[in-house]
Amino acid sequence: MKTRILRFLLPTILVAAGVGSVAWTWTLAQHVDGLEATGRQSAARIDRLEGLLDELTRDELTYVASGQIDKDTLTSTANRVRQIASDSAWLLGQLLAGGAPSAGALAEGVASLAQIEVRARENMQADLDLMAADLLFTETTRTRQSLREQLRQLRLAESNAVAEGRANDLKQAWIVLAGVALLFAWALFRSTRWPSTASPSETAAIPPDTERISLNVPPPRSADPGIDLREAAALCTAISRLQTESDLQGLLARTSTLLDASGVVVWMAAGEEMFPVAWHGYDSRQLIRLGPIGPSSLNATAVAWQSGTLQIVSGSPASRSALVAPLLGVERCIGVLAIEVATGRESDSTLQAVTTLVAAQLVTVLGAWPAGSSTAAPAEVLPFEKASSAN
């Protein structure tokens, strides 16, 4: 009886192992494709920045050789400096998401480029073209050299990450295939030891109904969908090109969809308090009633603002979880980005990284905007903003 059951059960195990190995190998292949796609996207960004730096160097050589520069060339040079600062913000998001120690240096360089470009345009408006040219070429020399070094390091890091990920996935695929091959070899060895037919006495002793062995195998569960990294990159690009405040609402809606968040709020600091200035997924009257949040408030928003670190709030069966990422400026934290997610997703490292990345990109466009204001009295914050005194 036991031998007969094993004869029926073993093919089921082999089929399940074969299907599982194929599914796992396909998943690894998809992971490798994603790594390579991200690497190509980073390489394209780096190539674009290096091209802008080369163009800026050519303008500098022309200026040094002639001792003067025309208005149109000076304007295009200022535009290139602005584009370099804007595109470098995406690299800053990459470094922050990866926890790179050089993120602070890059953030300082990006802020310096932005300030120099503003000062140069003021001189151009005052017809002080030579002073504007000196600002654009002379004062950006060290920053451009540092940025080139950061680009080389990031290109090498991206290349190493893709190669390492591909090697790890290939190793796992070989391990899985080797395990399945050993299982098939063992099944072949066992099948040669079993008798081809049952003895007459055994057949007579087994009622016909008991030979009906169920071969139903539950289908493999599909993996939970992850965050679309291509959409994350596209969202960061769209944020860097934000020009009007009205466009921010649509970007927050895209952020909510990308992160599968039920609510997104941008809080901006004004003096010693923070105010909600843009949101998606909440009733505006509800947020306005909250009033400002002070630095002494016992909630994740205040903690993220004061500490400059990502805050994680775990939910419960009756409430949702949240992530609060600081909007880190050059000198201080200018606000926070808060998202509300389903309970359990707050521990997802990819969700934490992409939230930090979006917050870092928002700083590049919100840093120069006036902070929100409100005269409403402070009230109790939303449930997902509550934090224990242990925080």
C-alpha positions in Angstrom: 0.0 0.0 0.0 2.8 2.4 0.9 4.7 1.7 -2.3 1.6 2.3 -4.4 1.1 5.7 -2.7 4.7 6.7 -3.3 4.4 5.8 -7.0 1.5 8.2 -7.4 3.0 10.9 -5.1 6.5 11.0 -6.6 5.4 12.2 -10.1 3.5 15.0 -8.4 6.5 16.1 -6.5 8.7 16.0 -9.6 6.2 18.1 -11.6 5.9 20.6 -8.8 9.7 20.8 -8.5 10.1 21.3 -12.2 7.4 24.0 -12.4 8.9 25.7 -9.3 12.4 25.8 -10.7 11.2 27.3 -14.0 9.2 30.0 -12.1 12.1 30.8 -9.9 14.5 31.0 -12.8 12.1 33.3 -14.7 11.9 35.5 -11.6 15.7 35.7 -11.4 15.9 36.6 -15.1 13.3 39.4 -14.6 15.4 40.7 -11.7 18.5 40.8 -13.8 16.6 42.6 -16.6 15.5 45.2 -14.0 19.0 45.7 -12.7 20.4 46.2 -16.3 17.5 48.6 -17.1 18.3 50.7 -14.0 22.0 50.6 -14.9 21.3 51.8 -18.5 19.1 54.6 -17.2 21.8 55.7 -14.7 24.4 55.6 -17.5 22.3 57.7 -19.8 21.8 60.3 -17.0 25.6 60.3 -16.3 26.3 60.7 -20.1 24.0 63.6 -20.3 25.6 65.4 -17.3 29.1 64.8 -18.7 28.0 66.2 -22.0 26.7 69.4 -20.3 29.9 69.7 -18.3 31.9 69.4 -21.6 29.8 72.1 -23.2 30.4 74.3 -20.2 34.1 73.7 -20.4 34.1 74.7 -24.1 32.3 78.0 -23.3 34.9 78.6 -20.6 37.7 78.1 -23.1 36.1 80.5 -25.5 35.7 83.1 -22.8 39.3 82.8 -21.6 40.6 82.9 -25.2 38.7 86.0 -26.3 38.3 87.8 -22.9 34.7 88.5 -23.7 31.5 86.6 -24.4 28.3 87.5 -26.2 24.9 87.8 -24.5 23.4 84.7 -26.2 26.3 82.4 -25.3 26.2 83.7 -21.8 22.5 83.0 -21.5 22.9 79.5 -22.9 25.8 78.9 -20.4 23.6 80.0 -17.5 20.9 77.6 -18.8 23.4 74.7 -18.9 24.4 75.5 -15.3 20.8 75.3 -14.3 20.3 72.0 -16.1 23.4 70.6 -14.5 22.0 71.5 -11.0 18.6 70.1 -11.9 19.9 66.8 -13.3 22.4 66.4 -10.5 19.5 66.3 -8.1 18.5 62.9 -9.5 22.0 61.6 -8.7 21.6 63.0 -5.2 18.4 60.9 -4.8 20.3 57.8 -6.0 23.0 58.4 -3.4 20.5 59.1 -0.6 18.5 55.9 -1.4 21.7 53.9 -1.3 23.0 55.5 1.9 26.2 56.8 0.1 28.4 58.9 2.4 29.1 61.3 -0.5 25.5 62.5 -0.6 26.2 65.5 1.6 29.0 66.7 -0.7 26.9 66.4 -3.8 24.0 68.2 -2.1 26.3 71.1 -1.2 27.6 71.2 -4.8 24.1 71.2 -6.3 23.1 74.0 -4.0 26.2 76.0 -4.9 25.5 75.7 -8.6 21.9 76.8 -8.2 23.0 79.9 -6.1 25.7 80.9 -8.6 23.3 80.6 -11.5 20.8 82.9 -9.8 23.6 85.5 -9.0 24.8 85.3 -12.6 21.3 86.0 -14.0 21.0 89.0 -11.7 24.3 90.4 -13.1 23.1 89.7 -16.7 19.9 91.7 -16.0 22.1 94.5 -14.8 24.2 94.3 -18.0 27.2 93.1 -16.0 28.0 90.3 -18.4 31.7 90.0 -17.5 30.9 89.6 -13.8 28.2 87.0 -14.7 30.8 85.1 -16.9 33.3 85.1 -14.0 30.6 83.6 -11.7 29.6 80.9 -14.2 33.1 79.9 -15.1 35.4 80.7 -12.2 33.3 80.0 -9.2 31.9 76.8 -10.6 35.4 75.2 -11.3 35.7 73.3 -8.1 32.1 72.3 -8.1 32.3 70.9 -11.6 35.5 69.0 -10.8 33.8 67.5 -7.7 30.7 66.6 -9.8 32.8 64.9 -12.5 34.4 62.7 -9.7 31.0 61.9 -8.3 29.8 60.9 -11.8 32.8 58.6 -12.3 32.2 57.0 -8.9 28.5 56.5 -9.5 29.1 55.0 -12.9 31.6 52.5 -11.4 29.2 51.7 -8.5 26.2 51.1 -10.9 28.4 48.8 -13.0 29.5 46.9 -10.0 26.0 46.6 -8.6 24.7 45.2 -11.9 27.6 42.7 -12.2 27.2 41.6 -8.6 23.4 41.2 -8.9 23.7 39.2 -12.1 26.4 36.9 -10.5 24.2 36.3 -7.4 21.1 35.5 -9.5 23.1 33.1 -11.7 24.4 31.4 -8.6 20.9 31.0 -7.2 19.7 29.6 -10.5 22.5 27.0 -10.6 21.7 26.0 -7.0 18.0 25.5 -7.8 18.7 23.5 -11.0 21.2 21.3 -9.2 18.7 20.6 -6.5 16.0 19.7 -9.0 18.5 17.5 -10.9 19.4 15.6 -7.7 15.7 15.1 -7.0 15.1 13.6 -10.4 18.2 11.4 -10.0 16.9 10.1 -6.7 13.4 9.5 -8.2 15.0 7.5 -11.0 17.0 5.4 -8.6 14.0 4.7 -6.4 11.8 3.7 -9.4 14.3 1.0 -10.4 13.9 -0.6 -7.0 10.1 -0.8 -6.9 8.3 -3.9 -8.3 6.5 -3.2 -11.6 3.2 -4.7 -10.4 1.6 -5.4 -7.0 1.2 -9.0 -5.8 -2.2 -10.7 -6.3 -2.8 -10.8 -2.6 -2.1 -7.1 -2.2 -4.4 -6.2 -5.1 -7.2 -8.4 -3.8 -6.9 -6.8 -0.3 -7.3 -3.2 -1.6 -10.9 -2.0 -2.3 -11.2 -0.2 -5.6 -12.2 3.1 -4.0 -9.1 3.4 -1.9 -6.9 3.5 -5.0 -8.2 6.9 -6.0 -5.4 9.1 -4.9 -6.0 12.9 -5.3 -3.2 14.5 -7.4 -4.5 18.1 -7.0 -1.6 20.4 -6.2 -2.4 24.0 -5.1 -1.0 26.5 -7.6 2.1 28.4 -6.6 1.4 31.8 -5.1 2.5 34.7 -7.2 4.9 37.2 -5.7 3.5 40.5 -4.5 4.1 43.2 -7.1 7.0 45.5 -6.3 7.4 49.2 -6.9 7.9 50.1 -10.6 11.4 51.6 -10.6 11.0 53.0 -14.1 7.9 54.9 -13.0 9.9 56.1 -9.9 12.6 57.4 -12.2 10.0 59.1 -14.5 8.4 60.7 -11.4 11.7 62.1 -10.2 12.3 63.5 -13.7 8.9 65.1 -13.7 9.5 66.7 -10.3 12.8 68.2 -11.4 10.9 69.9 -14.3 8.1 71.3 -12.0 7.5 74.9 -12.8 4.1 75.8 -11.3 2.5 75.1 -8.0 -0.6 73.7 -9.7 1.4 70.9 -11.3 2.4 69.6 -7.8 -1.0 68.1 -7.2 -0.7 65.8 -10.2 2.8 64.7 -9.1 1.5 63.8 -5.6 -1.2 61.8 -7.3 1.5 59.9 -9.2 3.4 59.4 -6.0 0.3 57.9 -4.3 -0.2 55.5 -7.2 3.5 54.5 -7.4 3.8 53.8 -3.7 0.3 52.4 -3.3 -0.4 55.0 -0.6 -3.8 56.1 0.4 -2.6 59.5 1.3 0.3 61.8 0.6 1.0 65.1 2.4 3.9 67.7 2.0 4.6 69.7 5.2 6.7 72.8 4.9 8.5 74.7 7.7 7.8 78.3 8.3 9.6 79.7 11.3 9.3 77.3 14.2 6.2 75.4 12.8 5.2 73.3 9.9 2.1 73.5 7.8 0.5 71.2 5.2 0.9 72.9 1.8 0.0 70.1 -0.6 -1.7 66.8 -0.3 -3.5 64.0 -2.1 -6.0 61.5 -0.7 -7.4 63.7 2.1 -10.1 66.2 2.6 -8.6 69.7 2.6 -10.8 70.8 5.4 -9.5 68.0 7.5 -5.9 69.0 7.0 -6.6 72.7 7.5 -8.2 72.0 10.9 -4.9 70.3 12.0 -3.2 73.6 12.3 0.6 73.9 12.5 3.0 71.3 14.0 5.6 72.6 16.4 9.0 71.1 17.0 7.9 69.7 20.4 5.0 67.8 19.0 5.0 64.0 19.8 4.4 62.7 16.3 6.5 61.2 13.5 6.2 64.4 11.4 7.9 66.5 14.1 10.5 63.9 14.8 11.4 63.6 11.1 11.6 67.4 10.8 13.9 67.8 13.9 16.1 64.7 13.4 16.4 64.8 9.6 15.8 61.0 9.4 13.2 58.7 8.0 10.5 57.9 10.5 8.5 54.6 10.3 5.1 54.3 12.1 3.6 50.8 12.3 -0.1 50.5 12.1 -2.6 48.1 13.7 -5.7 46.2 12.5 -7.7 49.4 13.1 -5.2 51.9 11.6 -2.7 52.1 8.7 1.0 52.5 8.7 3.1 55.5 7.6 6.5 56.7 6.4 7.7 60.3 7.0 10.8 61.3 5.0 12.6 64.6 5.7 13.0 67.2 3.0 16.7 67.9 3.6 18.0 71.3 2.3 21.6 72.4 2.3 21.5 74.0 5.7 18.4 72.5 7.4 15.4 70.4 7.0 12.7 72.5 5.2 9.8 70.1 5.7 8.7 66.4 5.4 6.9 64.1 3.0 4.4 61.8 4.7 2.7 58.9 3.1 0.0 56.5 4.5 0.3 52.8 3.5 -1.3 49.5 4.4 -0.2 47.9 7.6 3.0 45.8 7.1 4.3 47.7 4.1 6.2 50.2 6.2 9.0 47.7 6.7 9.5 47.2 2.9 13.1 48.5 2.2 12.2 49.4 -1.4 9.3 51.5 -0.3 11.5 53.3 2.2 14.2 53.9 -0.4 11.8 55.3 -3.1 10.0 57.5 -0.5 13.3 59.0 0.5 14.2 59.4 -3.2 11.0 61.3 -4.0 11.5 63.5 -0.9 15.1 64.3 -2.0 13.8 65.3 -5.4 11.0 67.5 -4.0 13.7 69.5 -2.2 15.2 70.6 -5.5 12.0 72.4 -6.5 10.4 73.3 -3.1 13.5 74.7 -1.5 13.0 78.1 -3.1 9.2 78.2 -2.8 7.6 80.2 0.1 6.5 78.0 2.9 2.8 77.5 3.6 1.1 79.4 6.4 -2.0 79.0 8.6 -3.7 80.8 11.4 -5.6 77.8 12.6 -4.9 76.6 16.2 -2.9 73.4 16.5 -5.1 70.3 16.8 -4.6 66.6 17.1 -2.7 65.2 14.0 -3.9 62.4 11.8 -3.8 58.8 13.2 -0.9 57.8 10.9 1.2 60.7 12.3 1.0 59.6 15.9 4.2 58.2 17.4 4.9 56.8 20.8 7.0 58.6 23.3 9.8 56.1 22.6 10.4 57.7 19.3 
